[in-house]
Amino acid sequence: MSNLDKLDLRLLLELVRDPRVQVSDLSERLGVARNTAQTRIRRMLRAGTLRHNGRDLDLEALGYDVVAFITIEVAHRELDGVIAGLRTLTQVLEVHEISGRGDVWCRIAATDTHNLQAALRSVLRIKGVIRTETVLALHEHIPYRTEPLLERLAQRPPDN
């Protein structure tokens, strides 16, 4: 785990819950001085814990060194129950219904391979999960982004 303390983690949680929150509101919610909140946020931005826009988090900085992509095959008519079960697992970052091999794709974070194995066992215990296939992420070359899409849309000629 990184050198983040409880206040840092509470600040991050508030930023994730309300990305547009003002520093003054953050400091009030957490019962700390505005300068304390601002200093902590700046430090986490410099360290890379908070990424470029100040709202995305570096999972490694939080102690989650392993990211895996899991394709899940689901029993007929059990999709809603499987998704509900996945929603309860804290390590599940996102879930998508997919076409092709498998029915559901999800991304999970783990602290190490033992923690990943425990998370995979939790997934397999969900009623309706038939089997899973796991792929480990070795390195993130391009983080999730929307800026290129927005730039492309902004360059379109206006509709007349």
ROSEMAR-355811 format. One record per residue (C-alpha): residue in three letters; residue number from 1; z, y, x. Coordinates in nm, 3 decimals. Layout:
# residues N
+--------+-----+---------+---------+---------+
| residu | num |      c3 |      c2 |      c1 |
+--------+-----+---------+---------+---------+
|    ALA | NUM |       Z |       Y |       X |
...
+--------+-----+---------+---------+---------+
END
This chain:
# residues 160
+--------+-----+---------+---------+---------+
| residu | num |      c3 |      c2 |      c1 |
+--------+-----+---------+---------+---------+
|    MET |   1 |   0.000 |   0.000 |   0.000 |
|    SER |   2 |  -0.068 |   0.353 |   0.117 |
|    ASN |   3 |   0.186 |   0.626 |   0.182 |
|    LEU |   4 |   0.171 |   0.755 |  -0.176 |
|    ASP |   5 |   0.507 |   0.812 |  -0.339 |
|    LYS |   6 |   0.598 |   0.807 |  -0.709 |
|    LEU |   7 |   0.510 |   1.174 |  -0.755 |
|    ASP |   8 |   0.165 |   1.122 |  -0.601 |
|    LEU |   9 |   0.105 |   0.825 |  -0.832 |
|    ARG |  10 |   0.226 |   1.019 |  -1.137 |
|    LEU |  11 |  -0.009 |   1.306 |  -1.043 |
|    LEU |  12 |  -0.300 |   1.064 |  -1.012 |
|    LEU |  13 |  -0.215 |   0.904 |  -1.345 |
|    GLU |  14 |  -0.210 |   1.241 |  -1.520 |
|    LEU |  15 |  -0.545 |   1.334 |  -1.362 |
|    VAL |  16 |  -0.699 |   1.006 |  -1.480 |
|    ARG |  17 |  -0.557 |   1.049 |  -1.829 |
|    ASP |  18 |  -0.666 |   1.413 |  -1.858 |
|    PRO |  19 |  -0.937 |   1.502 |  -1.603 |
|    ARG |  20 |  -0.949 |   1.866 |  -1.716 |
|    VAL |  21 |  -0.576 |   1.930 |  -1.686 |
|    GLN |  22 |  -0.478 |   2.249 |  -1.506 |
|    VAL |  23 |  -0.242 |   2.233 |  -1.209 |
|    SER |  24 |   0.011 |   2.449 |  -1.394 |
|    ASP |  25 |   0.014 |   2.200 |  -1.683 |
|    LEU |  26 |   0.045 |   1.911 |  -1.438 |
|    SER |  27 |   0.344 |   2.068 |  -1.269 |
|    GLU |  28 |   0.509 |   2.134 |  -1.606 |
|    ARG |  29 |   0.449 |   1.777 |  -1.728 |
|    LEU |  30 |   0.592 |   1.630 |  -1.410 |
|    GLY |  31 |   0.876 |   1.878 |  -1.364 |
|    VAL |  32 |   0.770 |   2.003 |  -1.023 |
|    ALA |  33 |   0.670 |   2.340 |  -0.883 |
|    ARG |  34 |   0.305 |   2.438 |  -0.919 |
|    ASN |  35 |   0.272 |   2.471 |  -0.539 |
|    THR |  36 |   0.410 |   2.118 |  -0.496 |
|    ALA |  37 |   0.150 |   1.975 |  -0.733 |
|    GLN |  38 |  -0.132 |   2.177 |  -0.572 |
|    THR |  39 |  -0.026 |   2.077 |  -0.219 |
|    ARG |  40 |  -0.009 |   1.708 |  -0.314 |
|    ILE |  41 |  -0.353 |   1.719 |  -0.477 |
|    ARG |  42 |  -0.505 |   1.894 |  -0.172 |
|    ARG |  43 |  -0.348 |   1.634 |   0.060 |
|    MET |  44 |  -0.487 |   1.346 |  -0.149 |
|    LEU |  45 |  -0.833 |   1.510 |  -0.149 |
|    ARG |  46 |  -0.827 |   1.549 |   0.232 |
|    ALA |  47 |  -0.710 |   1.188 |   0.274 |
|    GLY |  48 |  -0.987 |   1.062 |   0.044 |
|    THR |  49 |  -0.748 |   0.913 |  -0.210 |
|    LEU |  50 |  -0.900 |   1.155 |  -0.458 |
|    ARG |  51 |  -1.274 |   1.170 |  -0.417 |
|    HIS |  52 |  -1.516 |   1.462 |  -0.424 |
|    ASN |  53 |  -1.456 |   1.585 |  -0.777 |
|    GLY |  54 |  -1.081 |   1.539 |  -0.761 |
|    ARG |  55 |  -1.072 |   1.283 |  -1.040 |
|    ASP |  56 |  -1.225 |   0.963 |  -0.893 |
|    LEU |  57 |  -0.990 |   0.742 |  -0.694 |
|    ASP |  58 |  -1.042 |   0.545 |  -0.375 |
|    LEU |  59 |  -0.904 |   0.202 |  -0.467 |
|    GLU |  60 |  -0.844 |   0.108 |  -0.102 |
|    ALA |  61 |  -0.619 |   0.410 |  -0.061 |
|    LEU |  62 |  -0.415 |   0.276 |  -0.353 |
|    GLY |  63 |  -0.377 |  -0.063 |  -0.187 |
|    TYR |  64 |  -0.656 |  -0.244 |  -0.375 |
|    ASP |  65 |  -0.869 |  -0.366 |  -0.084 |
|    VAL |  66 |  -1.064 |  -0.630 |  -0.279 |
|    VAL |  67 |  -1.319 |  -0.553 |  -0.551 |
|    ALA |  68 |  -1.491 |  -0.838 |  -0.731 |
|    PHE |  69 |  -1.761 |  -0.866 |  -0.993 |
|    ILE |  70 |  -1.708 |  -1.150 |  -1.238 |
|    THR |  71 |  -1.970 |  -1.297 |  -1.468 |
|    ILE |  72 |  -1.802 |  -1.474 |  -1.759 |
|    GLU |  73 |  -1.951 |  -1.734 |  -1.988 |
|    VAL |  74 |  -1.793 |  -1.711 |  -2.333 |
|    ALA |  75 |  -1.766 |  -1.973 |  -2.609 |
|    HIS |  76 |  -1.974 |  -1.903 |  -2.919 |
|    ARG |  77 |  -1.809 |  -1.642 |  -3.148 |
|    GLU |  78 |  -1.523 |  -1.571 |  -2.906 |
|    LEU |  79 |  -1.663 |  -1.253 |  -2.749 |
|    ASP |  80 |  -1.432 |  -1.009 |  -2.927 |
|    GLY |  81 |  -1.125 |  -1.215 |  -2.837 |
|    VAL |  82 |  -1.231 |  -1.241 |  -2.474 |
|    ILE |  83 |  -1.287 |  -0.866 |  -2.450 |
|    ALA |  84 |  -0.946 |  -0.806 |  -2.612 |
|    GLY |  85 |  -0.791 |  -1.042 |  -2.357 |
|    LEU |  86 |  -0.964 |  -0.868 |  -2.066 |
|    ARG |  87 |  -0.836 |  -0.533 |  -2.195 |
|    THR |  88 |  -0.477 |  -0.654 |  -2.138 |
|    LEU |  89 |  -0.533 |  -0.734 |  -1.768 |
|    THR |  90 |  -0.437 |  -0.432 |  -1.558 |
|    GLN |  91 |  -0.673 |  -0.522 |  -1.273 |
|    VAL |  92 |  -0.984 |  -0.515 |  -1.493 |
|    LEU |  93 |  -1.164 |  -0.186 |  -1.423 |
|    GLU |  94 |  -1.462 |  -0.221 |  -1.657 |
|    VAL |  95 |  -1.628 |  -0.474 |  -1.887 |
|    HIS |  96 |  -1.989 |  -0.498 |  -2.003 |
|    GLU |  97 |  -2.163 |  -0.739 |  -2.240 |
|    ILE |  98 |  -2.474 |  -0.855 |  -2.057 |
|    SER |  99 |  -2.801 |  -1.040 |  -2.100 |
|    GLY | 100 |  -2.911 |  -1.318 |  -1.867 |
|    ARG | 101 |  -2.675 |  -1.569 |  -1.711 |
|    GLY | 102 |  -2.333 |  -1.526 |  -1.860 |
|    ASP | 103 |  -2.213 |  -1.315 |  -2.149 |
|    VAL | 104 |  -1.973 |  -1.063 |  -1.996 |
|    TRP | 105 |  -1.960 |  -0.886 |  -1.662 |
|    CYS | 106 |  -1.645 |  -0.722 |  -1.536 |
|    ARG | 107 |  -1.524 |  -0.549 |  -1.224 |
|    ILE | 108 |  -1.171 |  -0.611 |  -1.107 |
|    ALA | 109 |  -0.956 |  -0.481 |  -0.823 |
|    ALA | 110 |  -0.707 |  -0.683 |  -0.621 |
|    THR | 111 |  -0.470 |  -0.618 |  -0.335 |
|    ASP | 112 |  -0.584 |  -0.928 |  -0.144 |
|    THR | 113 |  -0.752 |  -1.264 |  -0.205 |
|    HIS | 114 |  -0.431 |  -1.422 |  -0.335 |
|    ASN | 115 |  -0.398 |  -1.142 |  -0.588 |
|    LEU | 116 |  -0.766 |  -1.189 |  -0.678 |
|    GLN | 117 |  -0.709 |  -1.560 |  -0.735 |
|    ALA | 118 |  -0.417 |  -1.482 |  -0.969 |
|    ALA | 119 |  -0.635 |  -1.235 |  -1.161 |
|    LEU | 120 |  -0.916 |  -1.492 |  -1.191 |
|    ARG | 121 |  -0.670 |  -1.748 |  -1.325 |
|    SER | 122 |  -0.559 |  -1.493 |  -1.585 |
|    VAL | 123 |  -0.922 |  -1.447 |  -1.689 |
|    LEU | 124 |  -0.973 |  -1.823 |  -1.715 |
|    ARG | 125 |  -0.665 |  -1.853 |  -1.939 |
|    ILE | 126 |  -0.820 |  -1.623 |  -2.201 |
|    LYS | 127 |  -0.917 |  -1.823 |  -2.510 |
|    GLY | 128 |  -1.295 |  -1.846 |  -2.527 |
|    VAL | 129 |  -1.367 |  -1.820 |  -2.154 |
|    ILE | 130 |  -1.572 |  -2.122 |  -2.050 |
|    ARG | 131 |  -1.635 |  -2.043 |  -1.684 |
|    THR | 132 |  -1.661 |  -1.757 |  -1.440 |
|    GLU | 133 |  -1.865 |  -1.674 |  -1.133 |
|    THR | 134 |  -1.717 |  -1.429 |  -0.886 |
|    VAL | 135 |  -1.891 |  -1.214 |  -0.627 |
|    LEU | 136 |  -1.692 |  -1.006 |  -0.380 |
|    ALA | 137 |  -1.793 |  -0.651 |  -0.295 |
|    LEU | 138 |  -1.806 |  -0.616 |   0.083 |
|    HIS | 139 |  -1.878 |  -0.244 |   0.107 |
|    GLU | 140 |  -1.951 |   0.039 |  -0.134 |
|    HIS | 141 |  -2.264 |   0.221 |  -0.017 |
|    ILE | 142 |  -2.319 |   0.438 |  -0.324 |
|    PRO | 143 |  -2.019 |   0.510 |  -0.547 |
|    TYR | 144 |  -2.063 |   0.546 |  -0.921 |
|    ARG | 145 |  -2.257 |   0.866 |  -0.977 |
|    THR | 146 |  -2.429 |   1.064 |  -1.250 |
|    GLU | 147 |  -2.536 |   1.373 |  -1.058 |
|    PRO | 148 |  -2.894 |   1.251 |  -0.984 |
|    LEU | 149 |  -2.950 |   1.179 |  -1.354 |
|    LEU | 150 |  -2.827 |   1.523 |  -1.451 |
|    GLU | 151 |  -3.043 |   1.688 |  -1.182 |
|    ARG | 152 |  -3.348 |   1.505 |  -1.314 |
|    LEU | 153 |  -3.275 |   1.609 |  -1.671 |
|    ALA | 154 |  -3.215 |   1.969 |  -1.563 |
|    GLN | 155 |  -3.558 |   1.980 |  -1.393 |
|    ARG | 156 |  -3.747 |   1.876 |  -1.706 |
|    PRO | 157 |  -3.955 |   2.144 |  -1.870 |
|    PRO | 158 |  -3.791 |   2.283 |  -2.185 |
|    ASP | 159 |  -3.894 |   2.138 |  -2.521 |
|    ASN | 160 |  -4.107 |   2.377 |  -2.725 |
+--------+-----+---------+---------+---------+
END
